[in-house]
Structure formats: structure tokens, C-alpha cells
Amino acid sequence: MGIIGDSLDKAAANTATRPIPKSAGAQIRFLVKHEKGSTRIVAQRLGISQRTVERYLKGQIRTPRPELAAKLVAEVRKDWQPRVRERAKRQAATSTGIVIETRARFGFTAAPGSTDDGRIRRITQQLPPQYAARLFDAQAAGATEQQLQNIAAEGLQEQYFKDGGRRADGLVVEFTDIDYIELDYS
């Protein structure tokens, strides 16, 4: 996906209440159980042979190559505690909102005479639940990275730059050149 989509996935993974299994064998067993016993599907997800998955299950292989270990952790995180993640998403979308921390270039379209040149800013801002819900819905619908970026820009525009409608009426924010962005359920 893109930087915002990945950050949404990371925020969802950070809601886990228990750590993922530590050993490669336990991680493989979890994935096989999640896939209802299909070692073939697990092998496809990990990019290894079905026989290798079976050897991990039997304990014949214990230590994976570094790239396989990273892929294994990533795949387990995707499926780890789905109900906990959904509950946290639902709470963020209905009551608590989402915190966005970013360093990016912000430019403005505003009244004549104001400075509209874009500049790099580091912003940490709580976005209300409606923006969290829009981000989650757009991600679930398969939105592009630009669409997710536009939703985040609109949220920052309304909450940070316009202060919830108390100032800078008519200001339109351009959100470009993202250095980093982190999202967190509040």
C-alpha cells in the first residue's frame, strides 16, 4: 500500500493486547490454524514450499532465514487478535478519534496578501472520530494513497489550521512531500 495505508495498518497492529508468538514454529502453527489447516495457503502467503511449512510444524526446522522470519512476523501480525483490532477501530471511529503525527510540506491557498509558500512542518494533531471513520472506510473500500492523503489533509486543515472553524476561514491546505506519518488510535 502507501505510507498512510501502512500507518493505518501499523496503528491497528499496535492495539494488540497480547504479544504474537515468539518462535517460528508457533507462528507457523498459528497461521495454519488461522487458515483452517491449509499448509498450502500458508506456504503461498510466505512464499515457501508446502513441504517447508510441514517441516516447521514437525519441528524439523526451527530457525528461519532472516527474510522469512520478517515475512512470518508480518503475516502473523495481519491476523493476530482481529476482534481486538476491530473493537479499537470501532471506538476510534465513533468516540475517541485518531492521532496523526507527521512531518510534511504544507502549502496554502488563502486570501491575497498572505504567505502561501509551502514549508515543512511537524504536526501532531488529534482528529475527531468522523475523520477516523472516513479513513477506515476509504481504506476498506480500497482507496488510493492520494485519496487517503486528501482525507488526512482535510482533517488537519479543519482541526489544526482552522482550529475547528474558529479562524482562517477560506483556507485550503495542500499536504505534500510527506517525510513520515504515524497514526495512532487515541
SULVENSUL-V386096 format. One record per residue. N is the residue number from 1. RES is the residue in three letters. NEAR is the number of other ideal C-beta (glycine too) atoms within 12 Angstrom. D_LAST is the distance of its C-alpha to the last C-alpha in Angstrom with 2 decimals. Layout:
# SULVENSUL-V386096
n=N res=RES near=NEAR d_last=D_LAST
n=N res=RES near=NEAR d_last=D_LAST
This chain:
# SULVENSUL-V386096
n=1 res=MET near=17 d_last=23.13
n=2 res=GLY near=20 d_last=22.03
n=3 res=ILE near=25 d_last=19.65
n=4 res=ILE near=36 d_last=16.84
n=5 res=GLY near=29 d_last=17.58
n=6 res=ASP near=21 d_last=17.65
n=7 res=SER near=31 d_last=14.30
n=8 res=LEU near=40 d_last=12.83
n=9 res=ASP near=26 d_last=14.91
n=10 res=LYS near=24 d_last=13.85
n=11 res=ALA near=30 d_last=10.09
n=12 res=ALA near=35 d_last=11.45
n=13 res=ALA near=30 d_last=13.81
n=14 res=ASN near=25 d_last=11.46
n=15 res=THR near=30 d_last=10.33
n=16 res=ALA near=24 d_last=13.99
n=17 res=THR near=14 d_last=15.13
n=18 res=ARG near=12 d_last=18.56
n=19 res=PRO near=15 d_last=19.97
n=20 res=ILE near=24 d_last=22.06
n=21 res=PRO near=25 d_last=25.84
n=22 res=LYS near=15 d_last=27.44
n=23 res=SER near=20 d_last=30.94
n=24 res=ALA near=34 d_last=32.00
n=25 res=GLY near=24 d_last=33.98
n=26 res=ALA near=22 d_last=31.12
n=27 res=GLN near=36 d_last=28.96
n=28 res=ILE near=39 d_last=31.93
n=29 res=ARG near=24 d_last=32.49
n=30 res=PHE near=28 d_last=28.91
n=31 res=LEU near=38 d_last=29.31
n=32 res=VAL near=30 d_last=32.77
n=33 res=LYS near=20 d_last=31.60
n=34 res=HIS near=24 d_last=28.77
n=35 res=GLU near=24 d_last=31.46
n=36 res=LYS near=11 d_last=33.73
n=37 res=GLY near=15 d_last=36.19
n=38 res=SER near=17 d_last=36.77
n=39 res=THR near=27 d_last=37.46
n=40 res=ARG near=20 d_last=38.47
n=41 res=ILE near=20 d_last=35.05
n=42 res=VAL near=34 d_last=33.40
n=43 res=ALA near=27 d_last=36.07
n=44 res=GLN near=18 d_last=35.38
n=45 res=ARG near=26 d_last=31.62
n=46 res=LEU near=33 d_last=32.43
n=47 res=GLY near=19 d_last=35.47
n=48 res=ILE near=29 d_last=37.89
n=49 res=SER near=17 d_last=40.85
n=50 res=GLN near=22 d_last=40.76
n=51 res=ARG near=16 d_last=43.19
n=52 res=THR near=25 d_last=40.83
n=53 res=VAL near=35 d_last=38.13
n=54 res=GLU near=23 d_last=40.84
n=55 res=ARG near=20 d_last=41.90
n=56 res=TYR near=33 d_last=38.40
n=57 res=LEU near=26 d_last=38.43
n=58 res=LYS near=16 d_last=41.85
n=59 res=GLY near=15 d_last=40.83
n=60 res=GLN near=15 d_last=43.38
n=61 res=ILE near=23 d_last=40.79
n=62 res=ARG near=17 d_last=38.20
n=63 res=THR near=14 d_last=36.91
n=64 res=PRO near=25 d_last=35.76
n=65 res=ARG near=15 d_last=36.31
n=66 res=PRO near=11 d_last=33.40
n=67 res=GLU near=13 d_last=32.60
n=68 res=LEU near=25 d_last=32.75
n=69 res=ALA near=23 d_last=30.56
n=70 res=ALA near=17 d_last=27.81
n=71 res=LYS near=25 d_last=28.27
n=72 res=LEU near=38 d_last=28.28
n=73 res=VAL near=28 d_last=24.93
n=74 res=ALA near=23 d_last=23.41
n=75 res=GLU near=33 d_last=24.99
n=76 res=VAL near=34 d_last=23.94
n=77 res=ARG near=27 d_last=20.24
n=78 res=LYS near=25 d_last=20.55
n=79 res=ASP near=28 d_last=21.77
n=80 res=TRP near=28 d_last=20.15
n=81 res=GLN near=24 d_last=18.52
n=82 res=PRO near=17 d_last=18.23
n=83 res=ARG near=14 d_last=17.54
n=84 res=VAL near=20 d_last=14.54
n=85 res=ARG near=27 d_last=13.12
n=86 res=GLU near=17 d_last=14.22
n=87 res=ARG near=20 d_last=12.75
n=88 res=ALA near=29 d_last=9.16
n=89 res=LYS near=33 d_last=10.09
n=90 res=ARG near=20 d_last=11.73
n=91 res=GLN near=21 d_last=9.05
n=92 res=ALA near=35 d_last=6.82
n=93 res=ALA near=30 d_last=10.34
n=94 res=THR near=18 d_last=11.55
n=95 res=SER near=18 d_last=9.49
n=96 res=THR near=23 d_last=5.82
n=97 res=GLY near=28 d_last=6.13
n=98 res=ILE near=43 d_last=5.37
n=99 res=VAL near=29 d_last=6.12
n=100 res=ILE near=42 d_last=9.76
n=101 res=GLU near=26 d_last=12.13
n=102 res=THR near=33 d_last=15.71
n=103 res=ARG near=20 d_last=19.30
n=104 res=ALA near=30 d_last=21.55
n=105 res=ARG near=22 d_last=24.50
n=106 res=PHE near=33 d_last=24.01
n=107 res=GLY near=24 d_last=27.15
n=108 res=PHE near=27 d_last=27.92
n=109 res=THR near=19 d_last=30.38
n=110 res=ALA near=22 d_last=31.18
n=111 res=ALA near=13 d_last=34.21
n=112 res=PRO near=8 d_last=37.32
n=113 res=GLY near=6 d_last=37.68
n=114 res=SER near=15 d_last=34.04
n=115 res=THR near=14 d_last=33.05
n=116 res=ASP near=17 d_last=31.52
n=117 res=ASP near=13 d_last=31.91
n=118 res=GLY near=17 d_last=28.87
n=119 res=ARG near=17 d_last=27.55
n=120 res=ILE near=18 d_last=24.99
n=121 res=ARG near=25 d_last=21.90
n=122 res=ARG near=19 d_last=18.87
n=123 res=ILE near=31 d_last=15.89
n=124 res=THR near=21 d_last=12.28
n=125 res=GLN near=34 d_last=10.81
n=126 res=GLN near=25 d_last=7.96
n=127 res=LEU near=37 d_last=9.36
n=128 res=PRO near=27 d_last=9.94
n=129 res=PRO near=24 d_last=9.94
n=130 res=GLN near=21 d_last=13.47
n=131 res=TYR near=34 d_last=12.87
n=132 res=ALA near=37 d_last=10.39
n=133 res=ALA near=25 d_last=13.21
n=134 res=ARG near=29 d_last=15.83
n=135 res=LEU near=41 d_last=14.60
n=136 res=PHE near=35 d_last=14.49
n=137 res=ASP near=19 d_last=17.81
n=138 res=ALA near=29 d_last=19.41
n=139 res=GLN near=32 d_last=18.64
n=140 res=ALA near=18 d_last=20.05
n=141 res=ALA near=14 d_last=23.01
n=142 res=GLY near=12 d_last=23.79
n=143 res=ALA near=23 d_last=23.11
n=144 res=THR near=16 d_last=24.39
n=145 res=GLU near=24 d_last=22.50
n=146 res=GLN near=18 d_last=23.88
n=147 res=GLN near=22 d_last=22.53
n=148 res=LEU near=36 d_last=18.93
n=149 res=GLN near=33 d_last=19.59
n=150 res=ASN near=24 d_last=20.97
n=151 res=ILE near=34 d_last=17.94
n=152 res=ALA near=45 d_last=15.72
n=153 res=ALA near=37 d_last=18.63
n=154 res=GLU near=28 d_last=18.88
n=155 res=GLY near=37 d_last=15.30
n=156 res=LEU near=38 d_last=15.86
n=157 res=GLN near=34 d_last=19.28
n=158 res=GLU near=28 d_last=18.35
n=159 res=GLN near=31 d_last=15.47
n=160 res=TYR near=34 d_last=16.69
n=161 res=PHE near=31 d_last=20.40
n=162 res=LYS near=22 d_last=21.31
n=163 res=ASP near=15 d_last=18.98
n=164 res=GLY near=17 d_last=18.44
n=165 res=GLY near=13 d_last=22.21
n=166 res=ARG near=12 d_last=23.55
n=167 res=ARG near=15 d_last=25.20
n=168 res=ALA near=21 d_last=26.51
n=169 res=ASP near=15 d_last=27.69
n=170 res=GLY near=16 d_last=28.89
n=171 res=LEU near=27 d_last=26.95
n=172 res=VAL near=23 d_last=26.14
n=173 res=VAL near=32 d_last=24.03
n=174 res=GLU near=26 d_last=25.04
n=175 res=PHE near=37 d_last=22.46
n=176 res=THR near=21 d_last=24.61
n=177 res=ASP near=19 d_last=25.38
n=178 res=ILE near=31 d_last=21.92
n=179 res=ASP near=18 d_last=22.31
n=180 res=TYR near=20 d_last=18.92
n=181 res=ILE near=35 d_last=15.50
n=182 res=GLU near=28 d_last=12.34
n=183 res=LEU near=41 d_last=9.29
n=184 res=ASP near=27 d_last=6.12
n=185 res=TYR near=36 d_last=3.78
n=186 res=SER near=25 d_last=0.00
